[in-house]
Structures are given as C-alpha cells and as structure tokens.
Amino acid sequence: MAMTDVSVFEKAWRLFESASSLSFTDCTSVAFMRLFKVKKIATFDKDFRGIKDIKVYP
C-alpha cells in the first residue's frame, strides 16, 4: 500500500474541501503535481479541465 506524507495529504484535503467536482484521489494527484511542478496531465478525466494551472491532454 502506498501512502502520502502529511503535507501532501493536507494540501489534498484543503483542495477537496474547496473543489466539489474533484474526488479526493484527484485532489491528491493535483497536490503531487503542484509539489513537483508538473503542469501537464494525460487523462480522460474531465474534472481536471477546471484546474487553471494544469494543461489536460486527452
């Protein structure tokens, strides 16, 4: 089982509380992306399109 550290969990939780369209798993992905300065994601998940600092590639 993989686990995140406390700081990533807390960032994901804050995003989850404020972004009703994202699942907690998606929020955790966004938290990791922001931590590692990843700006692009390849996904069919349309929920990522609403995040201003992330470019989605279908």
C-alpha distance matrix in Angstrom:
0.0 3.8 6.6 10.3 13.2 15.8 18.3 16.3 15.3 19.0 20.3 18.2 19.4 23.0 23.0 21.7 24.5 27.1 26.1 26.4 25.9 22.4 19.2 16.8 14.5 17.6 18.5 15.3 16.2 19.7 18.8 17.1 20.1 22.5 21.0 21.4 24.6 23.6 26.3 25.8 23.4 23.9 23.0 24.8 23.5 26.8 25.4 24.8 28.6 29.4 27.9 30.8 29.2 27.1 28.9 27.6 28.2 28.1
3.8 0.0 3.8 7.0 10.1 13.1 15.1 12.9 12.5 16.3 17.2 15.4 17.1 20.5 20.3 19.5 22.5 24.8 23.8 24.7 24.2 20.5 17.7 15.1 12.6 15.4 15.9 12.4 13.2 16.5 15.4 13.5 16.6 18.9 17.2 17.6 20.9 20.1 23.0 22.8 20.6 21.6 21.1 23.3 21.8 25.0 23.4 22.4 26.2 26.9 25.0 27.7 25.9 24.0 25.9 25.0 25.9 26.2
6.6 3.8 0.0 3.8 6.7 9.4 11.7 9.9 9.2 12.8 14.2 12.8 14.2 17.5 17.9 17.3 19.9 22.3 21.9 23.0 23.1 19.4 16.8 13.6 11.9 14.7 14.3 10.7 12.4 15.2 13.4 12.1 15.7 17.3 15.4 16.6 19.8 19.6 22.5 22.8 21.0 22.6 22.0 24.2 22.3 25.1 23.0 22.0 25.7 26.0 23.8 26.4 24.7 23.3 25.7 25.1 26.5 27.2
10.3 7.0 3.8 0.0 3.8 6.6 8.2 6.2 6.2 9.8 10.8 10.0 11.9 14.7 15.2 15.2 17.8 19.9 19.8 21.3 21.6 18.0 15.9 12.5 11.3 13.4 12.2 8.6 10.5 12.7 10.2 9.2 13.0 14.0 12.0 13.6 16.8 17.0 19.9 20.8 19.5 21.6 21.3 23.8 21.7 24.0 21.6 20.3 23.9 23.8 21.4 23.7 21.8 20.8 23.5 23.4 25.2 26.3
13.2 10.1 6.7 3.8 0.0 3.8 5.7 5.6 6.3 8.7 10.3 10.8 12.3 14.5 15.7 16.4 18.4 20.4 20.9 22.8 23.6 20.1 18.4 14.8 14.3 16.1 14.1 10.8 13.0 14.3 11.2 10.5 14.2 14.4 11.8 13.9 17.1 18.2 21.1 22.6 21.8 24.3 24.3 26.9 24.6 26.7 24.1 22.5 25.9 25.5 22.7 24.7 22.7 22.2 25.2 25.7 27.7 29.1
15.8 13.1 9.4 6.6 3.8 0.0 3.8 5.6 5.0 6.1 8.6 9.8 10.3 12.2 14.2 14.9 16.3 18.5 19.6 21.5 22.9 19.7 18.2 14.5 14.9 16.6 14.0 11.4 14.3 15.0 11.5 12.0 15.6 15.1 12.8 15.7 18.4 19.8 22.3 24.1 23.5 26.2 25.9 28.2 25.6 27.3 24.3 23.0 26.3 25.3 22.6 24.5 22.8 22.9 26.2 26.8 29.3 30.7
18.3 15.1 11.7 8.2 5.7 3.8 0.0 3.8 5.4 5.2 6.3 8.6 9.8 10.8 12.5 14.1 15.5 16.9 18.1 20.6 21.9 18.8 18.1 14.7 15.1 16.0 13.0 10.8 13.2 13.0 9.2 10.1 13.3 12.0 9.8 13.1 15.4 17.2 19.6 21.8 21.7 24.8 24.8 27.3 24.7 26.0 23.0 21.3 24.3 23.2 20.2 21.6 19.8 20.3 23.7 24.8 27.4 29.2
16.3 12.9 9.9 6.2 5.6 5.6 3.8 0.0 3.8 5.4 5.2 6.1 8.5 10.0 10.7 12.0 14.2 15.6 16.0 18.4 19.2 15.9 15.0 11.7 11.7 12.4 9.7 7.1 9.4 9.6 6.0 6.8 10.2 9.7 8.0 11.0 13.4 14.5 16.9 18.6 18.2 21.1 21.1 23.6 21.0 22.5 19.7 17.9 21.1 20.4 17.4 19.2 17.4 17.4 20.7 21.4 23.9 25.5
15.3 12.5 9.2 6.2 6.3 5.0 5.4 3.8 0.0 3.8 5.5 5.1 6.0 8.7 9.9 10.2 12.2 14.3 14.9 16.8 17.9 14.7 13.2 9.6 10.3 11.8 9.1 6.9 10.3 10.9 8.0 9.5 12.8 12.7 11.6 14.6 16.7 17.4 19.5 20.8 19.9 22.5 21.8 23.8 20.9 22.4 19.4 18.3 21.7 20.8 18.3 20.6 19.4 19.2 22.5 22.8 25.4 26.5
19.0 16.3 12.8 9.8 8.7 6.1 5.2 5.4 3.8 0.0 3.8 5.4 5.0 6.2 8.6 9.7 10.6 12.5 14.0 16.2 18.0 15.3 14.5 11.1 12.8 13.7 10.3 9.2 12.6 12.1 9.0 11.4 14.2 13.1 12.3 15.8 17.4 18.6 20.3 22.1 21.7 24.5 23.9 25.8 22.7 23.6 20.2 19.2 22.3 20.7 18.2 20.1 19.2 19.7 23.2 24.0 26.9 28.3
20.3 17.2 14.2 10.8 10.3 8.6 6.3 5.2 5.5 3.8 0.0 3.8 5.4 5.2 6.3 8.6 10.0 10.9 12.0 14.8 16.1 13.5 13.5 10.7 12.0 11.9 8.2 7.8 10.4 9.0 6.0 9.1 11.2 9.7 9.6 13.2 14.2 15.4 16.8 18.8 18.7 21.8 21.4 23.4 20.4 21.0 17.7 16.3 19.1 17.5 14.7 16.4 15.4 16.1 19.7 20.7 23.8 25.4
18.2 15.4 12.8 10.0 10.8 9.8 8.6 6.1 5.1 5.4 3.8 0.0 3.8 5.5 5.1 6.0 8.6 10.0 10.1 12.4 13.3 10.3 9.8 6.9 8.4 8.4 4.9 4.8 8.0 7.4 5.4 8.6 10.8 10.4 10.9 13.9 15.0 15.3 16.5 17.8 16.9 19.6 18.7 20.4 17.3 18.2 14.9 13.9 17.1 15.8 13.5 16.0 15.3 15.2 18.6 18.9 21.9 23.0
19.4 17.1 14.2 11.9 12.3 10.3 9.8 8.5 6.0 5.0 5.4 3.8 0.0 3.8 5.4 4.9 6.2 8.7 9.8 11.4 13.3 10.9 10.2 7.2 9.9 10.6 7.3 7.9 11.4 10.9 9.2 12.3 14.5 13.9 14.4 17.6 18.6 19.0 20.0 21.3 20.3 22.8 21.5 22.8 19.3 20.0 16.5 16.2 19.2 17.5 15.6 18.2 18.1 18.3 21.7 21.9 24.9 25.8
23.0 20.5 17.5 14.7 14.5 12.2 10.8 10.0 8.7 6.2 5.2 5.5 3.8 0.0 3.8 5.4 5.2 6.4 8.6 11.0 13.4 11.6 12.1 9.9 12.7 12.4 8.7 10.1 13.0 11.4 9.7 13.4 14.9 13.4 14.3 17.8 18.2 19.0 19.5 21.3 20.9 23.7 22.6 23.9 20.4 20.4 16.7 16.3 18.7 16.4 14.4 16.4 16.6 17.5 21.1 21.8 25.2 26.4
23.0 20.3 17.9 15.2 15.7 14.2 12.5 10.7 9.9 8.6 6.3 5.1 5.4 3.8 0.0 3.8 5.4 5.2 5.7 8.8 10.4 8.5 9.7 8.4 10.9 9.6 6.1 8.6 10.7 8.6 8.2 11.9 12.8 11.6 13.4 16.5 16.4 16.6 16.7 18.1 17.6 20.3 19.2 20.4 17.0 16.8 13.1 12.6 15.0 12.7 10.8 13.1 13.6 14.2 17.6 18.2 21.6 22.8
21.7 19.5 17.3 15.2 16.4 14.9 14.1 12.0 10.2 9.7 8.6 6.0 4.9 5.4 3.8 0.0 3.8 5.5 5.2 6.6 8.5 6.6 6.9 5.8 9.0 8.6 5.8 8.6 11.2 10.2 10.2 13.6 14.8 14.4 16.1 18.9 19.2 18.9 19.0 19.8 18.6 20.8 19.0 19.7 16.0 16.1 12.4 12.8 15.5 13.5 12.5 15.5 16.3 16.2 19.3 19.2 22.3 22.9
24.5 22.5 19.9 17.8 18.4 16.3 15.5 14.2 12.2 10.6 10.0 8.6 6.2 5.2 5.4 3.8 0.0 3.8 5.9 6.8 10.0 9.4 10.0 9.1 12.6 12.3 9.6 12.1 14.8 13.5 13.1 16.7 17.9 17.0 18.6 21.7 21.8 21.9 21.9 23.0 22.0 24.3 22.5 22.9 19.2 18.8 15.0 15.8 18.0 15.4 14.6 17.1 18.3 18.9 22.1 22.2 25.5 26.1
27.1 24.8 22.3 19.9 20.4 18.5 16.9 15.6 14.3 12.5 10.9 10.0 8.7 6.4 5.2 5.5 3.8 0.0 3.8 6.2 9.1 9.2 11.2 11.1 14.2 12.9 10.2 13.3 15.3 13.1 13.3 17.0 17.4 16.2 18.3 21.3 20.7 20.9 20.3 21.5 21.0 23.4 21.8 22.3 18.6 17.6 13.8 14.3 15.9 12.8 12.1 14.2 15.9 16.9 20.0 20.5 24.0 24.9
26.1 23.8 21.9 19.8 20.9 19.6 18.1 16.0 14.9 14.0 12.0 10.1 9.8 8.6 5.7 5.2 5.9 3.8 0.0 3.8 5.6 5.9 8.6 9.6 12.2 10.3 8.4 12.0 13.4 11.4 12.6 16.0 16.0 15.5 18.0 20.5 19.8 19.3 18.4 19.1 18.2 20.3 18.4 18.6 14.9 13.8 10.0 10.9 12.5 9.6 9.5 12.3 14.3 14.6 17.4 17.3 20.8 21.3
26.4 24.7 23.0 21.3 22.8 21.5 20.6 18.4 16.8 16.2 14.8 12.4 11.4 11.0 8.8 6.6 6.8 6.2 3.8 0.0 3.8 5.7 7.8 9.7 12.6 11.1 10.2 13.8 15.2 14.0 15.4 18.6 18.8 18.7 21.2 23.6 23.1 22.2 21.2 21.4 20.0 21.5 19.1 18.6 14.8 13.7 10.1 12.2 13.8 11.2 12.1 15.2 17.4 17.3 19.6 18.9 22.1 22.0
25.9 24.2 23.1 21.6 23.6 22.9 21.9 19.2 17.9 18.0 16.1 13.3 13.3 13.4 10.4 8.5 10.0 9.1 5.6 3.8 0.0 3.8 6.8 9.8 11.6 9.6 9.9 13.5 14.0 13.0 15.3 18.1 17.7 18.2 21.0 22.9 22.2 20.7 19.5 19.1 17.3 18.4 15.8 14.9 11.2 9.9 6.6 9.2 10.8 8.9 10.5 13.9 16.2 15.3 17.1 15.9 18.8 18.4
22.4 20.5 19.4 18.0 20.1 19.7 18.8 15.9 14.7 15.3 13.5 10.3 10.9 11.6 8.5 6.6 9.4 9.2 5.9 5.7 3.8 0.0 3.8 6.5 8.0 5.8 6.3 9.8 10.4 9.8 12.1 14.6 14.6 15.5 17.9 19.7 19.5 18.0 17.3 16.9 15.0 16.3 13.8 13.7 9.9 9.8 6.2 7.9 10.6 9.4 9.9 13.6 15.0 13.8 15.8 14.6 17.5 17.3
19.2 17.7 16.8 15.9 18.4 18.2 18.1 15.0 13.2 14.5 13.5 9.8 10.2 12.1 9.7 6.9 10.0 11.2 8.6 7.8 6.8 3.8 0.0 3.8 5.3 5.1 6.3 8.7 9.9 10.6 12.3 14.4 15.2 16.5 18.4 20.1 20.6 19.0 19.1 18.5 16.1 17.1 14.4 14.4 10.8 11.8 8.8 10.4 13.6 13.0 13.1 16.8 17.7 16.2 18.2 16.7 19.1 18.6
16.8 15.1 13.6 12.5 14.8 14.5 14.7 11.7 9.6 11.1 10.7 6.9 7.2 9.9 8.4 5.8 9.1 11.1 9.6 9.7 9.8 6.5 3.8 0.0 3.8 5.4 4.9 6.1 8.6 9.7 10.3 12.4 14.1 15.1 16.3 18.4 19.4 18.4 19.1 19.0 16.9 18.4 16.2 16.9 13.5 14.9 11.8 12.4 15.9 15.2 14.4 17.9 18.1 16.9 19.4 18.4 20.9 20.8
14.5 12.6 11.9 11.3 14.3 14.9 15.1 11.7 10.3 12.8 12.0 8.4 9.9 12.7 10.9 9.0 12.6 14.2 12.2 12.6 11.6 8.0 5.3 3.8 0.0 3.8 5.4 5.1 6.4 8.8 9.8 10.8 12.4 14.4 15.4 16.8 18.0 16.5 17.5 17.0 14.4 15.6 13.6 14.7 11.7 14.0 11.6 11.7 15.4 15.6 14.6 18.1 17.8 15.9 18.0 16.7 18.7 18.6
17.6 15.4 14.7 13.4 16.1 16.6 16.0 12.4 11.8 13.7 11.9 8.4 10.6 12.4 9.6 8.6 12.3 12.9 10.3 11.1 9.6 5.8 5.1 5.4 3.8 0.0 3.8 5.4 5.0 6.3 8.6 9.9 10.4 12.3 14.2 15.4 15.9 14.1 14.5 13.9 11.5 13.0 11.1 12.3 9.2 10.9 8.3 7.9 11.7 11.9 10.9 14.5 14.4 12.4 14.4 13.2 15.5 15.7
18.5 15.9 14.3 12.2 14.1 14.0 13.0 9.7 9.1 10.3 8.2 4.9 7.3 8.7 6.1 5.8 9.6 10.2 8.4 10.2 9.9 6.3 6.3 4.9 5.4 3.8 0.0 3.8 5.4 5.0 6.1 8.7 9.7 10.5 12.2 14.3 14.8 13.9 14.4 14.8 13.3 15.6 14.2 15.6 12.4 13.4 10.3 9.5 12.9 12.2 10.4 13.6 13.4 12.4 15.3 14.9 17.7 18.5
15.3 12.4 10.7 8.6 10.8 11.4 10.8 7.1 6.9 9.2 7.8 4.8 7.9 10.1 8.6 8.6 12.1 13.3 12.0 13.8 13.5 9.8 8.7 6.1 5.1 5.4 3.8 0.0 3.8 5.4 5.0 6.3 8.5 9.9 10.5 12.4 13.9 13.1 14.6 15.1 13.6 15.8 14.9 16.9 14.2 15.9 13.2 12.0 15.6 15.4 13.3 16.1 15.1 13.8 16.6 16.3 18.7 19.7
16.2 13.2 12.4 10.5 13.0 14.3 13.2 9.4 10.3 12.6 10.4 8.0 11.4 13.0 10.7 11.2 14.8 15.3 13.4 15.2 14.0 10.4 9.9 8.6 6.4 5.0 5.4 3.8 0.0 3.8 5.4 5.2 6.1 8.6 9.8 10.7 11.8 10.2 11.6 11.6 9.9 12.2 11.7 14.2 12.0 14.0 11.9 9.9 13.5 14.1 11.9 14.6 13.2 11.2 13.6 13.1 15.2 16.3
19.7 16.5 15.2 12.7 14.3 15.0 13.0 9.6 10.9 12.1 9.0 7.4 10.9 11.4 8.6 10.2 13.5 13.1 11.4 14.0 13.0 9.8 10.6 9.7 8.8 6.3 5.0 5.4 3.8 0.0 3.8 5.4 4.9 6.1 8.5 9.9 10.0 8.9 9.6 10.5 9.7 12.8 12.6 15.0 12.6 13.6 11.2 8.6 11.7 11.7 8.9 11.2 9.8 8.5 11.6 12.0 14.9 16.5
18.8 15.4 13.4 10.2 11.2 11.5 9.2 6.0 8.0 9.0 6.0 5.4 9.2 9.7 8.2 10.2 13.1 13.3 12.6 15.4 15.3 12.1 12.3 10.3 9.8 8.6 6.1 5.0 5.4 3.8 0.0 3.8 5.4 5.2 6.1 8.7 9.7 9.9 11.5 13.2 12.9 16.1 16.1 18.7 16.2 17.3 14.6 12.3 15.3 14.8 11.7 13.6 11.8 11.4 14.8 15.6 18.4 20.2
17.1 13.5 12.1 9.2 10.5 12.0 10.1 6.8 9.5 11.4 9.1 8.6 12.3 13.4 11.9 13.6 16.7 17.0 16.0 18.6 18.1 14.6 14.4 12.4 10.8 9.9 8.7 6.3 5.2 5.4 3.8 0.0 3.8 5.4 5.0 6.2 8.2 8.1 10.8 12.1 11.8 14.8 15.5 18.5 16.7 18.3 16.3 13.6 16.7 17.0 13.9 15.5 13.1 12.0 14.8 15.5 17.7 19.6
20.1 16.6 15.7 13.0 14.2 15.6 13.3 10.2 12.8 14.2 11.2 10.8 14.5 14.9 12.8 14.8 17.9 17.4 16.0 18.8 17.7 14.6 15.2 14.1 12.4 10.4 9.7 8.5 6.1 4.9 5.4 3.8 0.0 3.8 5.5 5.3 5.7 4.7 7.0 8.5 8.9 12.4 13.6 16.8 15.3 16.6 14.9 11.7 14.2 14.8 11.6 12.8 10.0 8.6 11.3 12.4 14.7 17.1
22.5 18.9 17.3 14.0 14.4 15.1 12.0 9.7 12.7 13.1 9.7 10.4 13.9 13.4 11.6 14.4 17.0 16.2 15.5 18.7 18.2 15.5 16.5 15.1 14.4 12.3 10.5 9.9 8.6 6.1 5.2 5.4 3.8 0.0 3.8 5.5 4.8 6.1 7.7 10.5 11.8 15.4 16.6 19.6 17.8 18.4 16.3 13.1 15.2 15.0 11.3 11.8 8.8 9.1 12.4 14.3 17.0 19.7
21.0 17.2 15.4 12.0 11.8 12.8 9.8 8.0 11.6 12.3 9.6 10.9 14.4 14.3 13.4 16.1 18.6 18.3 18.0 21.2 21.0 17.9 18.4 16.3 15.4 14.2 12.2 10.5 9.8 8.5 6.1 5.0 5.5 3.8 0.0 3.8 5.6 7.8 10.5 13.2 14.2 17.7 19.0 22.2 20.5 21.6 19.4 16.4 18.8 18.6 15.0 15.5 12.5 12.7 15.7 17.5 19.9 22.5
21.4 17.6 16.6 13.6 13.9 15.7 13.1 11.0 14.6 15.8 13.2 13.9 17.6 17.8 16.5 18.9 21.7 21.3 20.5 23.6 22.9 19.7 20.1 18.4 16.8 15.4 14.3 12.4 10.7 9.9 8.7 6.2 5.3 5.5 3.8 0.0 3.8 5.6 9.1 11.4 12.7 16.1 18.0 21.5 20.4 21.8 20.2 16.9 19.0 19.6 16.1 16.4 13.0 12.5 14.8 16.5 18.3 21.1
24.6 20.9 19.8 16.8 17.1 18.4 15.4 13.4 16.7 17.4 14.2 15.0 18.6 18.2 16.4 19.2 21.8 20.7 19.8 23.1 22.2 19.5 20.6 19.4 18.0 15.9 14.8 13.9 11.8 10.0 9.7 8.2 5.7 4.8 5.6 3.8 0.0 3.8 6.2 9.4 11.6 15.3 17.4 20.8 19.9 20.6 19.2 15.6 17.1 17.6 14.0 13.6 9.9 9.9 12.2 14.6 16.6 19.8
23.6 20.1 19.6 17.0 18.2 19.8 17.2 14.5 17.4 18.6 15.4 15.3 19.0 19.0 16.6 18.9 21.9 20.9 19.3 22.2 20.7 18.0 19.0 18.4 16.5 14.1 13.9 13.1 10.2 8.9 9.9 8.1 4.7 6.1 7.8 5.6 3.8 0.0 3.8 5.9 8.0 11.5 13.9 17.4 16.8 17.7 16.8 13.1 14.7 15.9 12.7 12.8 9.4 7.9 9.5 11.3 13.0 16.2
26.3 23.0 22.5 19.9 21.1 22.3 19.6 16.9 19.5 20.3 16.8 16.5 20.0 19.5 16.7 19.0 21.9 20.3 18.4 21.2 19.5 17.3 19.1 19.1 17.5 14.5 14.4 14.6 11.6 9.6 11.5 10.8 7.0 7.7 10.5 9.1 6.2 3.8 0.0 3.8 7.0 10.6 12.9 16.1 15.6 15.8 15.2 11.4 12.0 13.4 10.4 9.9 6.5 4.9 6.1 8.7 10.9 14.3
25.8 22.8 22.8 20.8 22.6 24.1 21.8 18.6 20.8 22.1 18.8 17.8 21.3 21.3 18.1 19.8 23.0 21.5 19.1 21.4 19.1 16.9 18.5 19.0 17.0 13.9 14.8 15.1 11.6 10.5 13.2 12.1 8.5 10.5 13.2 11.4 9.4 5.9 3.8 0.0 3.8 7.0 9.7 12.9 13.1 13.6 13.8 10.1 10.8 13.1 11.0 11.2 8.8 5.6 4.7 5.9 7.3 10.7
23.4 20.6 21.0 19.5 21.8 23.5 21.7 18.2 19.9 21.7 18.7 16.9 20.3 20.9 17.6 18.6 22.0 21.0 18.2 20.0 17.3 15.0 16.1 16.9 14.4 11.5 13.3 13.6 9.9 9.7 12.9 11.8 8.9 11.8 14.2 12.7 11.6 8.0 7.0 3.8 0.0 3.8 6.1 9.6 9.9 11.2 11.7 8.5 9.9 12.7 11.2 12.6 10.9 7.2 6.4 5.1 6.0 8.4
23.9 21.6 22.6 21.6 24.3 26.2 24.8 21.1 22.5 24.5 21.8 19.6 22.8 23.7 20.3 20.8 24.3 23.4 20.3 21.5 18.4 16.3 17.1 18.4 15.6 13.0 15.6 15.8 12.2 12.8 16.1 14.8 12.4 15.4 17.7 16.1 15.3 11.5 10.6 7.0 3.8 0.0 3.8 7.2 8.9 10.7 12.3 9.8 10.9 14.3 13.7 15.3 14.2 10.4 8.6 5.9 4.5 5.5
23.0 21.1 22.0 21.3 24.3 25.9 24.8 21.1 21.8 23.9 21.4 18.7 21.5 22.6 19.2 19.0 22.5 21.8 18.4 19.1 15.8 13.8 14.4 16.2 13.6 11.1 14.2 14.9 11.7 12.6 16.1 15.5 13.6 16.6 19.0 18.0 17.4 13.9 12.9 9.7 6.1 3.8 0.0 3.8 5.3 7.8 9.7 8.2 9.8 13.1 13.2 15.6 15.2 11.5 10.2 6.8 6.3 5.2
24.8 23.3 24.2 23.8 26.9 28.2 27.3 23.6 23.8 25.8 23.4 20.4 22.8 23.9 20.4 19.7 22.9 22.3 18.6 18.6 14.9 13.7 14.4 16.9 14.7 12.3 15.6 16.9 14.2 15.0 18.7 18.5 16.8 19.6 22.2 21.5 20.8 17.4 16.1 12.9 9.6 7.2 3.8 0.0 3.8 6.0 8.9 8.9 9.9 13.2 14.3 16.9 17.4 13.8 12.4 8.7 8.1 5.4
23.5 21.8 22.3 21.7 24.6 25.6 24.7 21.0 20.9 22.7 20.4 17.3 19.3 20.4 17.0 16.0 19.2 18.6 14.9 14.8 11.2 9.9 10.8 13.5 11.7 9.2 12.4 14.2 12.0 12.6 16.2 16.7 15.3 17.8 20.5 20.4 19.9 16.8 15.6 13.1 9.9 8.9 5.3 3.8 0.0 3.8 5.5 6.3 8.2 10.7 11.9 15.1 15.8 12.7 12.3 9.0 10.0 8.3
26.8 25.0 25.1 24.0 26.7 27.3 26.0 22.5 22.4 23.6 21.0 18.2 20.0 20.4 16.8 16.1 18.8 17.6 13.8 13.7 9.9 9.8 11.8 14.9 14.0 10.9 13.4 15.9 14.0 13.6 17.3 18.3 16.6 18.4 21.6 21.8 20.6 17.7 15.8 13.6 11.2 10.7 7.8 6.0 3.8 0.0 3.8 5.4 5.6 8.0 10.2 13.1 14.7 12.0 11.5 8.6 10.2 8.9
25.4 23.4 23.0 21.6 24.1 24.3 23.0 19.7 19.4 20.2 17.7 14.9 16.5 16.7 13.1 12.4 15.0 13.8 10.0 10.1 6.6 6.2 8.8 11.8 11.6 8.3 10.3 13.2 11.9 11.2 14.6 16.3 14.9 16.3 19.4 20.2 19.2 16.8 15.2 13.8 11.7 12.3 9.7 8.9 5.5 3.8 0.0 3.8 5.4 6.1 8.0 11.5 13.2 11.1 11.8 9.8 12.4 11.9
24.8 22.4 22.0 20.3 22.5 23.0 21.3 17.9 18.3 19.2 16.3 13.9 16.2 16.3 12.6 12.8 15.8 14.3 10.9 12.2 9.2 7.9 10.4 12.4 11.7 7.9 9.5 12.0 9.9 8.6 12.3 13.6 11.7 13.1 16.4 16.9 15.6 13.1 11.4 10.1 8.5 9.8 8.2 8.9 6.3 5.4 3.8 0.0 3.8 5.4 5.7 8.9 9.9 7.4 8.3 6.8 10.0 10.6
28.6 26.2 25.7 23.9 25.9 26.3 24.3 21.1 21.7 22.3 19.1 17.1 19.2 18.7 15.0 15.5 18.0 15.9 12.5 13.8 10.8 10.6 13.6 15.9 15.4 11.7 12.9 15.6 13.5 11.7 15.3 16.7 14.2 15.2 18.8 19.0 17.1 14.7 12.0 10.8 9.9 10.9 9.8 9.9 8.2 5.6 5.4 3.8 0.0 3.8 5.6 7.7 9.6 7.5 7.4 6.2 9.4 10.1
29.4 26.9 26.0 23.8 25.5 25.3 23.2 20.4 20.8 20.7 17.5 15.8 17.5 16.4 12.7 13.5 15.4 12.8 9.6 11.2 8.9 9.4 13.0 15.2 15.6 11.9 12.2 15.4 14.1 11.7 14.8 17.0 14.8 15.0 18.6 19.6 17.6 15.9 13.4 13.1 12.7 14.3 13.1 13.2 10.7 8.0 6.1 5.4 3.8 0.0 3.8 6.2 9.1 8.5 9.7 9.6 13.0 13.9
27.9 25.0 23.8 21.4 22.7 22.6 20.2 17.4 18.3 18.2 14.7 13.5 15.6 14.4 10.8 12.5 14.6 12.1 9.5 12.1 10.5 9.9 13.1 14.4 14.6 10.9 10.4 13.3 11.9 8.9 11.7 13.9 11.6 11.3 15.0 16.1 14.0 12.7 10.4 11.0 11.2 13.7 13.2 14.3 11.9 10.2 8.0 5.7 5.6 3.8 0.0 3.8 5.8 5.8 8.2 9.2 13.0 14.7
30.8 27.7 26.4 23.7 24.7 24.5 21.6 19.2 20.6 20.1 16.4 16.0 18.2 16.4 13.1 15.5 17.1 14.2 12.3 15.2 13.9 13.6 16.8 17.9 18.1 14.5 13.6 16.1 14.6 11.2 13.6 15.5 12.8 11.8 15.5 16.4 13.6 12.8 9.9 11.2 12.6 15.3 15.6 16.9 15.1 13.1 11.5 8.9 7.7 6.2 3.8 0.0 3.8 5.7 7.9 10.2 13.9 16.2
29.2 25.9 24.7 21.8 22.7 22.8 19.8 17.4 19.4 19.2 15.4 15.3 18.1 16.6 13.6 16.3 18.3 15.9 14.3 17.4 16.2 15.0 17.7 18.1 17.8 14.4 13.4 15.1 13.2 9.8 11.8 13.1 10.0 8.8 12.5 13.0 9.9 9.4 6.5 8.8 10.9 14.2 15.2 17.4 15.8 14.7 13.2 9.9 9.6 9.1 5.8 3.8 0.0 3.8 6.8 9.9 13.3 16.2
27.1 24.0 23.3 20.8 22.2 22.9 20.3 17.4 19.2 19.7 16.1 15.2 18.3 17.5 14.2 16.2 18.9 16.9 14.6 17.3 15.3 13.8 16.2 16.9 15.9 12.4 12.4 13.8 11.2 8.5 11.4 12.0 8.6 9.1 12.7 12.5 9.9 7.9 4.9 5.6 7.2 10.4 11.5 13.8 12.7 12.0 11.1 7.4 7.5 8.5 5.8 5.7 3.8 0.0 3.8 6.4 9.8 12.7
28.9 25.9 25.7 23.5 25.2 26.2 23.7 20.7 22.5 23.2 19.7 18.6 21.7 21.1 17.6 19.3 22.1 20.0 17.4 19.6 17.1 15.8 18.2 19.4 18.0 14.4 15.3 16.6 13.6 11.6 14.8 14.8 11.3 12.4 15.7 14.8 12.2 9.5 6.1 4.7 6.4 8.6 10.2 12.4 12.3 11.5 11.8 8.3 7.4 9.7 8.2 7.9 6.8 3.8 0.0 3.8 6.7 10.0
27.6 25.0 25.1 23.4 25.7 26.8 24.8 21.4 22.8 24.0 20.7 18.9 21.9 21.8 18.2 19.2 22.2 20.5 17.3 18.9 15.9 14.6 16.7 18.4 16.7 13.2 14.9 16.3 13.1 12.0 15.6 15.5 12.4 14.3 17.5 16.5 14.6 11.3 8.7 5.9 5.1 5.9 6.8 8.7 9.0 8.6 9.8 6.8 6.2 9.6 9.2 10.2 9.9 6.4 3.8 0.0 3.8 6.4
28.2 25.9 26.5 25.2 27.7 29.3 27.4 23.9 25.4 26.9 23.8 21.9 24.9 25.2 21.6 22.3 25.5 24.0 20.8 22.1 18.8 17.5 19.1 20.9 18.7 15.5 17.7 18.7 15.2 14.9 18.4 17.7 14.7 17.0 19.9 18.3 16.6 13.0 10.9 7.3 6.0 4.5 6.3 8.1 10.0 10.2 12.4 10.0 9.4 13.0 13.0 13.9 13.3 9.8 6.7 3.8 0.0 3.8
28.1 26.2 27.2 26.3 29.1 30.7 29.2 25.5 26.5 28.3 25.4 23.0 25.8 26.4 22.8 22.9 26.1 24.9 21.3 22.0 18.4 17.3 18.6 20.8 18.6 15.7 18.5 19.7 16.3 16.5 20.2 19.6 17.1 19.7 22.5 21.1 19.8 16.2 14.3 10.7 8.4 5.5 5.2 5.4 8.3 8.9 11.9 10.6 10.1 13.9 14.7 16.2 16.2 12.7 10.0 6.4 3.8 0.0
